[in-house]
């Protein structure tokens, strides 16, 4: 498999699973594997075959969710983009926090269901899943960054 095939595979996964535009997935894939790790919009556009207009929109999207960091260099007007080593960790942490918030909202709905087994049963089943998930997160090993920091 060559690099662009892998980039496309990641892009398709992001699109299918998370509704991310294919271009955003391609940008993410490219920035995960490119050398040097900082790339200008022109370099990215050339590598993945994207227009500058669609690239600009998708770079903003990836920056807003924390995958891509914008960099500048002294004495240069060029803006560079990079996926930091801890980007995935930050995104996963946000997703876990989001799921925990959803679990709290579902839990808060329990008293509103009243005595109905149908209504209460649906919420009870949802709460059971979120309690299970919380136990897994509570017992999870430390994040990779903690492990790396301990080794340094």
Secondary structure, 3 states (H helix, E strand, C coil): CCHHHHHHHHHHHHHHHHCCCHHHHHHHHHHHHCCCCCEEHHHHHHHHCCCHHHHHHHHHHHHHCCCCEEEECCCCCCEEEECCCCHHHHHHHHHHHHHHHHHHHHHHHHHHHCCCHHHHHHHHHHHHHHHHHHHHHHCCCCCHHHHHHHHC
